[in-house]
């Protein structure tokens, strides 16, 4: 993921969202053209917050419902890990997760 530019990452998220029946809309915010923050609104009053900083390779995806994280994946501090549906406070080490893979996991559970 570190080899992706900001534009490539955002385009990938947009393509995944446009192909998903679960996604209602999304809002892309570029901060100083260096960081992307994207909120993906889903059917069922839930959303995914997406963060990507290509300069340091930091990336996170957080599925939020009823104002709490119910699933997540990120590469902060300990490398790539998930916060599983069963217990989102846990950290399960994993390989790199693309937004497409994350969204697919969300679709499989909804």
C-alpha positions in Angstrom: 0.0 0.0 0.0 2.9 2.3 0.6 3.5 2.3 -3.2 0.1 3.8 -3.9 -0.3 7.5 -4.5 -3.0 9.4 -2.8 -5.0 9.7 -6.0 -4.6 5.9 -6.7 -5.8 5.0 -3.2 -8.9 7.4 -3.5 -9.7 6.1 -6.9 -9.6 2.5 -5.6 -12.0 3.4 -2.8 -14.4 5.1 -5.2 -14.4 2.2 -7.5 -15.2 -0.3 -4.7 -17.9 2.0 -3.4 -19.5 2.4 -6.8 -19.7 -1.3 -7.2 -21.3 -2.0 -3.8 -25.0 -2.2 -3.1 -24.3 -1.6 0.6 -22.8 1.9 -0.1 -25.2 4.8 -0.2 -22.7 7.6 -0.7 -19.1 8.6 0.3 -17.4 11.9 1.1 -13.7 12.3 0.2 -11.6 14.9 2.1 -8.0 15.5 1.1 -6.1 17.3 3.8 -3.3 19.5 2.2 -3.2 17.0 -0.7 -1.2 14.7 1.6 -3.8 12.7 3.5 -7.2 11.2 2.6 -10.1 10.9 5.0 -13.1 9.3 3.5 -16.5 8.6 5.1 -18.5 5.8 3.4 -22.2 5.9 4.3 -23.8 2.4 4.3 -27.3 1.0 4.3 -28.5 0.4 7.8 -27.2 3.6 9.5 -23.6 2.6 9.6 -20.5 4.1 8.0 -16.8 3.3 7.3 -14.2 5.8 8.1 -11.1 5.5 5.9 -7.7 7.1 6.5 -4.6 7.0 4.3 -1.3 8.8 4.5 1.0 7.8 1.6 4.0 9.5 3.1 4.3 7.0 5.9 2.0 4.3 4.6 -0.5 4.6 7.5 -4.0 3.3 6.6 -7.1 2.4 8.6 -10.7 1.3 8.0 -13.2 1.5 10.8 -16.8 0.2 10.5 -19.0 2.3 12.9 -22.5 1.6 14.0 -24.4 3.2 17.0 -21.3 5.4 17.6 -18.9 2.6 18.2 -16.4 0.6 16.2 -17.8 -2.9 15.3 -15.0 -3.9 12.9 -11.7 -2.5 11.8 -8.4 -3.0 10.1 -5.2 -0.8 10.2 -1.5 -0.9 10.2 -0.8 1.4 13.1 1.8 0.6 15.8 2.0 -3.2 15.5 1.6 -3.6 11.7 -1.4 -4.8 9.9 -4.1 -6.2 12.2 -7.9 -6.5 12.4 -10.4 -5.6 15.1 -12.8 -8.5 14.6 -16.6 -8.3 14.6 -16.7 -10.7 17.6 -14.5 -8.4 19.8 -13.5 -5.1 18.1 -11.2 -4.3 21.0 -8.9 -7.2 20.1 -6.0 -7.0 17.7 -5.5 -10.0 15.3 -2.3 -9.7 13.2 -2.9 -10.1 9.4 -1.4 -9.2 6.1 -2.1 -6.0 4.3 -5.8 -5.2 3.8 -7.1 -3.3 0.8 -10.3 -1.2 1.0 -11.9 -3.7 -1.4 -11.1 -6.6 0.9 -12.4 -4.7 3.9 -15.6 -3.7 2.2 -16.1 -7.3 1.1 -15.8 -8.5 4.7 -18.4 -5.9 5.8 -20.7 -7.0 3.0 -20.4 -10.6 4.0 -21.6 -9.7 7.5 -24.5 -7.4 6.7 
